[in-house]
Amino acid sequence: MSDAERPTDDHVPGAEREEFEPIQVFPEPAEMDLRPGADNCYKCSTCDTNCPVAEVDDDFPGPKFQGPEQWRLKRQEDHDVDPSVMKCSNCMRCDHACPSEVPLSQMHNTARGEYVDEHVDKLSREYVRNRILANYGRLAPLAARFPRLSNVVMGLSITKWLGEKTLGITSEREFPEFAEQTFRSWWAERGGAKVSSDEKRVAYFHGCYSNYNTTEVAKAFVRVFEHFGYEILVPEQRCSGTPMYANGMLEDARSAAEVNVRELAAAIDGGADVIASCTSCSMSLRQEYPELFDLEGVERVSEHTWEALEYLRVHEDLEGALEGTSVEMPNFAYHAPCHARNQGLDGQAIEVLETIDGVEARDVGDSCSGISGTYGWKAENYETSMKIGSEMFEHMEEADATTGLTECPTCSMQMEHGTGYEITHPLEVLEAALVDGGAAVGGDGQNAGRSGGA
């Protein structure tokens, strides 16, 4: 387990900081204490100008209102949470933009939780739909038992039509396909870790999507980290909670966090660092857990959580190992997810991959993809989602690339949906260069010749 510093800026969780004390933003009226930091907002509106939803939706009041201004109204004890808080996509760009480091996303998350608890009918279509989207990790195991049948049924026009008419899930998008075999099933069949080490040990937080859908990303993680001599643990885990925060399901998120913190803290006690291959997952474990949940071990999990490329750059000579390697189909249009930018990780993929001989990786700009997890799957948000993503689509088309590249699974959905590009993960490129001797990247989203096996 390493105490090495991660390359972060002042906004990034994990940097040196004072002991964090979780504080309820909207407590009961009798306990209406001002959340420390709320009055640090001096109404510069930087958060509003960086909000992708406010940029395209004139009816959305923006993060300044959703955070400190709404809090000031709450102090008057006669104002409920404004329903517009449900239009926030939880991209968290406002956190990164704020020059005063006002904890905007914590305010938004807590406000959404209160609004859903107190004002949303639990039998309404909106609540049922949001509960289903927020708890993907609860429903995916059923579909994953019969992946071929699930993929056929979910791909039918009638299924998408019914989803929109009954639940309000947009029919414009293609449902993600389930893998023939889940990652955890593959891991068990493989016999677990192939490397044993007392000095180099990591606990892999794979998340729901890499377990049920993009299992090639999880397998690439395993092969790349084993290439560098790491013993890999795959502890019991639940969803990181990201879709639950965005839908105001904080009790669901807390339940998931309790499992994750318990299991990951035990792995840390055993000498492991926690590594995520999804930047939204690493963001959740690093920032949102200690902000929202007062759980034993939550700070240790936050402090020992890393994103995969970030960890290898700090602990290994990753660029040196990539020198002289090459991959087929080397031109990439890279989109940095908002949750990568919020952790100071937006430039790392370009810097790493350009070390590979002949690779051209172009950053397509700092715009939001627009899908923001479950946000762009809601029928009422679909057009807004596509408007937000239009700048990214345009830049991808101009990039003269053959393949899209990102660390975020839902950004990947939006990139493919808006451009038709095949999308891959930086770990798959590392696997092709370091493990597979320059295998092709792209096509069906898997490295050539490595869709299964060890």
N, C-alpha and C positions, 0 to 999 in steps of 0.2 A: 504494500500500500504506500503510495507516494504522497509527499507533502509538497511536491513541485508546484510552482505557481502557474496558473493557466493564463494565457495571454488575453487579458480582459481590460475593459476601460472602466471608468468610474460608475457606469450604470449597470454593470454586469454582476449578477449574483455570483458569489464565490470569491470575489475579491476581498481583501482584508476589510473587516467591518466590525462594528460594535455588536455585542450580543443582541440578537433580534428578539423582540418581545411581541408575539402576535396580539393584535388589538382588534376588537370587533368594531367595524366602521359605523354600523347602524345598530347600536345596542338598544335595550329597552329605554323608554322615555325617562324613567327614574335614574338611569345611569348615563345620561346624555353628555358624556365627556367628549371633548373635541379630539379626534384622532390626530396624534402628533404628526405634523407635516402638512396638514390640510391648509392651514393659514399661510403656508409658504407660497401658495399660488398667488402671483401678483397680476394675473389676467393678461399675460402677454399674448395668449392665444396661439402659441407655437404648437401646442398639442392639436388644436383644431385644424391648423394649416397642414399638419402631417397626417390627419385622419383620412384614410381612403374612402370611408363611407360618407363623411361630411362633404368630401370633394364632389361626389356625384349625386348625392341625395339632399336636396334643399330642405327637406322636412326633418332631417336628423340634426339635433341641436349641437352635437359634438361632444368630445370627451371633457371639455372644461365644465360644461353644464352637468354632465353625468357624474363627475367627480366632485371637486371642491364646491362648486356653486350649489349643487343639489344638497351637499352636506350642510351648507349654511342654512338652506331652507329647512332641513330636517331639525336643526337646532331650535327652530321656532315651535316645534312640537305639533304643528298643525298641517304638515305636508307629507303626503305619501310619496313613495318612490315613483318617479315619472315613468310611464310605460315605454317611453322611447328608449329606455336602457336596454330593451330586448333587441333593438336594432344594432347595437354595438356588436361587431364581429369578433371581438377578443383578439385582434391582431397584435395588440399591445405596443404598437408603434408610438403611442402617446407617452408611455413610460420612458422610452429611449430618447424621445424628443425633448422632454421637459427639462429646462435648464435648472429648475429648483428641485428636481427629483421628488416631486409630489407623487405619492403612491397611487396613481390613477387607476391602474388595472385592479389593484386590490379593492379600491372603492367600487369599481364597476362590478367586479365579481360578487362582492358582498351585497350590493344593491340589487343585482339580478336575483340572488338567492332570496332576499326578502320579498321582492316583487312576486316571484313565483309562489312562494309559500303563502302569501297573504291575499293575492289578487287574481291568480289564475285558477279557473275552474278545473279541478282535477279530472273531470269527465269530458272536458272540451277536446276538440280535435287538435288544437294547438298543443295542449299539454301532452296528450298521448303521442303525437308525432315527435315532439321534442324529447320525450322520455325514451322513445325508441332510438332516435338518432344519438342521444347522449350515451346510451348503454349498448353500443355496438358490440362490445366485448361479451355481453351476456347473450346476444342473439346469434352471433357468428358461429359458435360451436355447433349449433343445430344445422346450419347450412353447410358447414365444413364436413359434416358426416356424410353428406351426399353431394359432393362438389359439382359433379357433372350435371346432375339434375337441377341443382340450385342455379347454376350458371345459365342453363337453358330457360328455366322459368323466369329468372330475373331479367333475362334479355328479351322477353316477349313484349311486344307493344302493348298488349292488354294489361300486362302486369304494371308497366310504367303508367299507363292511363289510370288504372285503379289506384295506384299509389298517390297520384296527384289529386284525384277526385275525392278519395276517402281520407287521406292523411295530409295532403298539401306538400308532398315530396315531389319536386319538379320531375316532369316526364322528359325534360330536354336532355338529361344526362344518362350516360350508360352506367349501369351498376358495375362496380368492380368485380372481377371474377375471383372465385375462390380457388386456391391452389389444390392440386390433386392430393397433396399430403401437407399437413400443417408442419411448421418448423419444429414444434416441440415433439411431434411424432417422429419426424426425421432424426431429431437429436437423440431420442430414446433408442430408435432402431440402430443408429450409428454407434451406440454405446457410450454416449457422452463425450467428454473431453479426450482428445488424443495426446495432449501435452500435460505433463504434471510438473509443477514448479512451486516451491515455497516462496520464491522471490518475486515472481511475475504472475499475478493472479487478478482476474477481472470478473465481475458479475455483470452479465449481459442483460440489460433491460430492453427486450425486443419490441415491446408494445403489441397491440392487437393486430395491426395491419400487417406487420412483417411475419406474424405467426400464421394468419389465416389467408392472406392474399399475396403479398410480395415476399414469399419465402426465400427467393433468390438473394434478397438483400441480407436477410439474417444469415444465410449460408455463407455469403461473401464475408460478413463480419467474422464468422468463426474461422474461415480459412486464412484471412488476412492476419488476424491476431495470433493464430497458431503459427503462422509463418514467422512472426517475431518472437515466438517462444512463450506465449502466454497460456497459462491454464485458465480455461473458461468455465465459469459457473453459470448455470441457468436457473436461478431461483424461482420459486412460485411467485406469481405476480398477477396483478389486475391491471386494468386500464390506467394510464397515467392520470386521468381525470380531466384532461384538456377539454373534451367535448361536453363534459358535465358542467364545468365552470361557465362555458359559453351559453348554456341553456338554463342556468340558474338552479341546477340540481346539486346543491352543495352537500346534502346528506349522502347522496350517492357517491360523490367525490371523496367525502371523508371516509366512507366505508372502504373504498378502493385504496385510499392512502394508508389506512391502518394496516392493511395486508402488505402493501409495498414497503412501508417504512420498517415494519417488523422483519420482513425477509431480507431487505437490503441492508439494514443495520447489522443483522447477523452475519451477512457476507463480509461486511466491512470489518467486523470483529475478527473474522477469519483471515484477514490480510488482503482483502480485495478492494479495488476501486469499482465504482458503478459506472458503466458505459452504456450510452444510448445511441442508437443509429438514427433516431428521429429527433430533430431539433425541438419540436414541440414537447416531446417527452422529457428531454433534458431540461428544458425551460420549466416544465411543471415541477420536476423533482427539485430543481435548484431554487426557484423563486416562489412559486405559488404554494407549495407545501408549507414552508415556514411562515409565509404570510397569512395563510388561512387556517392552519391546523396546529393546535398545541399538542403534539404527540411526542412521546418519549423516543428519542433517536432521530427526530426530523432534522435537526441542525447537522448532525453527522452525515446523514444521507445527502443533504444539500451541499455540504462542503466537499464531499468525496464523489460527486457526480460530474461526469465529463461527457462531451460529445465525442464520437469515435475518432474522427480525423484530428480533432484538437488534442486528444490524449496521445495519439501516435506522434504528433509533431513535437510535443513536449518531452515525451519519454523515449523516443527513438529517433534515429537519423532517417526520417521518412524520405526526405528529399534525396538524401544520399543513396538510399536503397533503390529509388526509382530511376536514378541516372543510368542511361544506357538501355532502359526498357522501352517498349513500344506497344501500342495496341492498334488493332484495325478499327476503321471508322472513327478517326481521331478528332473530328470537329464537333465541338459541343457548344450549345447555347445554354449558359448557366443562369438559373434564377436563384437568388439567395432568399430563402423564406424569411418572413418578418421575424419569426422566433429565433432564427440564426443571427439576424442583425441585432436583435435585442441582447444577445449574448456576446457580441463582438466577434462573431465568427463568419461574417459575410464575405471576407476576402480569401479565406483559407483554401477553399476548393480550387479556385483558379491558380493560386500560387503552387499548390501541390501538384496538380495535374499538368501544368505547363513544364514540369520537370521531365515528364515522359517524352521521349523523342518523337517529334512530329505532331504532338497534340496541340490543337488550338482550342482554347476554351474561352469563350467570350461572355463576360457578364452582361446580361441584357438590361441592367439598370436597377434602380432601387425601388421600383413600383411594387405594390402589393399584387399578388396573383388574383385576389378577389374572392377566392372560394372560402378561405378561413375556416377550414374544418367543415362543420355541419351548416354553417351560414349559407353557403351557396347551393345547398341541397334543398332549401326551403323555397317553395314555389314563389312566395311573395318577395324573395330576395334574389331570384335568379337573374333578372335583368340588371339589377344593381351590381351583382357579382361580376357579370360580363363587362359592364362599363368600367368597373375598377380594373379588370384584367386586360382591357383593350390596349393599354400602353405596353404591357409585357408581351402580348401577342404580336404587336407591331414590331417590337424590337427583336423578337425571336425570328420573325420572318426576314428581317434585315441582316441577321447574323451570319448568313451563308454557312449554316451548320447542318449536320446530318442527324443529330440526336440532341434531345433536351436533357438537362441535368439539374437535379435538385436533391436535397436531403429530406424534403417533406412529402409524405404520401398524398396528401390532399392537394398541395400545390402541383404535384405531378399529374393528378386527375385534371386539374384546370388547364395546365399547359397542353396536355394531349387533346383535351376537349376543344380548346381554342385554336390550335394550330395543326393538329393531326400528326405532330411529331411523335416518335417513340421516345419515351423518357427513361432514364436510368439514374442510378444512385452512385455517388462518388466511390463508395465501397466496392461496387461492381467493377469500376474501372481499375481500382487498386488490385482487385483479385485477378483481373485479366492480365495486368502488367507484372505482378509479383509472383503469382501462383500458376497461372495458366500459360505463361510464356508468350503473351501478346495475342491472346484469343480475341475474337470479334466481340464488340459490345454493341448492343442494340437489337434490332430485329424483334424477337418476341420478348425482349426485356431480360433475357438470361444470357450469361456468357456461354459461348459455343462449347458444347461438350460437357458442361458442368451443371446440368439441370437437376442432377441427383447425385447419389454416392457420397463418399466421405469428403 
